[in-house]
Amino acid sequence: MKQYSVVEDFDEFAGIAFPRRKTLVKILETVFSKTGVPFVFIIDEWDCIFRERKDDFDSQKIYLDFLRNLLKDKSYVALAYMTGILPIKKYGKHSAINMFTEISMTNAGDYAEFTGFTEKEVEALCQRYHMSFDETKRWYDGYNLRGISIYNPRSVVMSMTFKNFSNYWTSTETYEALKIYIQSEDMRETINKLISGEEIAIDTTTFSNDMVTFHSRDDVLTLLVHLGYLTYNFDTKKVSIPNYEITEQFVSTVRIMG
């Protein structure tokens, strides 16, 4: 199979003389200098390498350096939009690409209402599909983003579609993910407190924005916030389990682990 290179997308610019060494950055700079039209970059699941290759630090660094060289301080960039679960990876106290405005589960800012279904939207869906709003709230509400109550959109859609309140997280994947992070006695004690309804204060600033670098309990809890297993109250700086659906996942995981 012939390998495809993204630089082939620029073959249509027949009237532009590209440099002999066709790197992506050089081609983008050349096209912009000739046309005056900047580019929009959209990168979905930008953090895939940090989730799929958790321990491949060399590849992760190469990837971050690539993004920095491609996007940072480049005149040909009109807009760069990246989506993912994890915030931008940090090197020590600094970020390799610090020019982005980050919207995250720990600080969604003015974008909070767009991270899931709002209560008003869920009320309308319950009326349309003749489902109990109170039960929908008990099962899928609880994500507190700067004071706005956000519902898990996938679970709400599934419950409306199948006319049934249930746990729509993939149980096997959830167990495998959770057990990695709650194996220690300290973490299991913390999770039991959360299951009982307690809120726990944490410091999210030490989190390294990957899935393997944990220096404290707070780093693990911050990751669980980004993965959707906990909700973070920006005002009180505390985490809690958002709803019954997630409580079930924690309870079953703790029970299986004994």
Solvent accessible surface area in square Angstrom, and as a share of the most:
residue,aa,sasa,rsa
1,M,236,1.05
2,K,166,0.70
3,Q,166,0.74
4,Y,143,0.54
5,S,48,0.31
6,V,75,0.43
7,V,33,0.19
8,E,60,0.27
9,D,79,0.41
10,F,19,0.08
11,D,101,0.52
12,E,140,0.63
13,F,59,0.25
14,A,97,0.75
15,G,83,0.80
16,I,27,0.13
17,A,90,0.70
18,F,45,0.19
19,P,46,0.29
20,R,243,0.89
21,R,170,0.62
22,K,109,0.46
23,T,41,0.24
24,L,35,0.18
25,V,37,0.21
26,K,85,0.36
27,I,2,0.01
28,L,4,0.02
29,E,79,0.35
30,T,23,0.13
31,V,3,0.02
32,F,49,0.20
33,S,83,0.53
34,K,134,0.57
35,T,62,0.36
36,G,51,0.49
37,V,96,0.55
38,P,55,0.35
39,F,46,0.19
40,V,88,0.50
41,F,30,0.12
42,I,127,0.64
43,I,43,0.22
44,D,106,0.55
45,E,92,0.41
46,W,12,0.04
47,D,0,0.00
48,C,52,0.31
49,I,33,0.17
50,F,1,0.00
51,R,45,0.16
52,E,120,0.54
53,R,142,0.52
54,K,63,0.27
55,D,103,0.53
56,D,49,0.25
57,F,112,0.47
58,D,114,0.59
59,S,31,0.20
60,Q,6,0.03
61,K,105,0.44
62,I,121,0.61
63,Y,49,0.19
64,L,0,0.00
65,D,29,0.15
66,F,95,0.39
67,L,2,0.01
68,R,82,0.30
69,N,83,0.43
70,L,8,0.04
71,L,8,0.04
72,K,57,0.24
73,D,132,0.68
74,K,52,0.22
75,S,87,0.56
76,Y,1,0.00
77,V,35,0.20
78,A,59,0.45
79,L,100,0.50
80,A,21,0.17
81,Y,125,0.47
82,M,32,0.14
83,T,46,0.27
84,G,44,0.42
85,I,72,0.37
86,L,6,0.03
87,P,20,0.12
88,I,12,0.06
89,K,21,0.09
90,K,57,0.24
91,Y,79,0.30
92,G,72,0.69
93,K,189,0.80
94,H,139,0.62
95,S,35,0.23
96,A,7,0.05
97,I,1,0.00
98,N,100,0.51
99,M,74,0.33
100,F,47,0.19
101,T,119,0.69
102,E,84,0.37
103,I,75,0.38
104,S,23,0.15
105,M,46,0.21
106,T,20,0.12
107,N,64,0.33
108,A,1,0.01
109,G,28,0.27
110,D,133,0.69
111,Y,122,0.46
112,A,0,0.00
113,E,79,0.35
114,F,148,0.62
115,T,57,0.33
116,G,13,0.13
117,F,49,0.20
118,T,23,0.14
119,E,56,0.25
120,K,166,0.70
121,E,82,0.37
122,V,0,0.00
123,E,73,0.33
124,A,60,0.46
125,L,40,0.20
126,C,5,0.03
127,Q,141,0.62
128,R,173,0.63
129,Y,69,0.26
130,H,162,0.72
131,M,26,0.12
132,S,51,0.33
133,F,53,0.22
134,D,108,0.56
135,E,58,0.26
136,T,0,0.00
137,K,79,0.34
138,R,116,0.42
139,W,23,0.08
140,Y,0,0.00
141,D,11,0.06
142,G,25,0.24
143,Y,12,0.05
144,N,50,0.25
145,L,5,0.03
146,R,100,0.36
147,G,62,0.60
148,I,65,0.33
149,S,40,0.26
150,I,6,0.03
151,Y,0,0.00
152,N,22,0.11
153,P,53,0.33
154,R,138,0.50
155,S,2,0.01
156,V,0,0.00
157,V,72,0.41
158,M,48,0.22
159,S,0,0.00
160,M,6,0.03
161,T,86,0.50
162,F,122,0.51
163,K,112,0.47
164,N,77,0.39
165,F,45,0.19
166,S,37,0.24
167,N,34,0.18
168,Y,34,0.13
169,W,51,0.18
170,T,78,0.45
171,S,72,0.47
172,T,98,0.57
173,E,122,0.55
174,T,4,0.02
175,Y,49,0.18
176,E,76,0.34
177,A,30,0.23
178,L,0,0.00
179,K,60,0.25
180,I,89,0.45
181,Y,13,0.05
182,I,0,0.00
183,Q,109,0.49
184,S,60,0.39
185,E,135,0.60
186,D,79,0.41
187,M,10,0.04
188,R,52,0.19
189,E,93,0.42
190,T,3,0.02
191,I,0,0.00
192,N,76,0.39
193,K,81,0.35
194,L,3,0.01
195,I,46,0.23
196,S,86,0.56
197,G,61,0.59
198,E,84,0.37
199,E,97,0.43
200,I,16,0.08
201,A,60,0.46
202,I,14,0.07
203,D,63,0.33
204,T,30,0.17
205,T,100,0.58
206,T,70,0.41
207,F,2,0.01
208,S,18,0.11
209,N,8,0.04
210,D,1,0.01
211,M,20,0.09
212,V,47,0.27
213,T,37,0.21
214,F,62,0.26
215,H,143,0.64
216,S,53,0.34
217,R,79,0.29
218,D,29,0.15
219,D,0,0.00
220,V,15,0.08
221,L,0,0.00
222,T,1,0.01
223,L,0,0.00
224,L,0,0.00
225,V,1,0.00
226,H,13,0.06
227,L,33,0.16
228,G,11,0.10
229,Y,14,0.05
230,L,0,0.00
231,T,8,0.05
232,Y,11,0.04
233,N,37,0.19
234,F,56,0.23
235,D,108,0.56
236,T,69,0.40
237,K,87,0.37
238,K,76,0.32
239,V,1,0.00
240,S,23,0.15
241,I,24,0.12
242,P,16,0.10
243,N,12,0.06
244,Y,79,0.30
245,E,0,0.00
246,I,0,0.00
247,T,33,0.19
248,E,61,0.27
249,Q,7,0.03
250,F,0,0.00
251,V,45,0.26
252,S,40,0.26
253,T,1,0.01
254,V,25,0.14
255,R,165,0.60
256,I,112,0.57
257,M,49,0.22
258,G,82,0.79
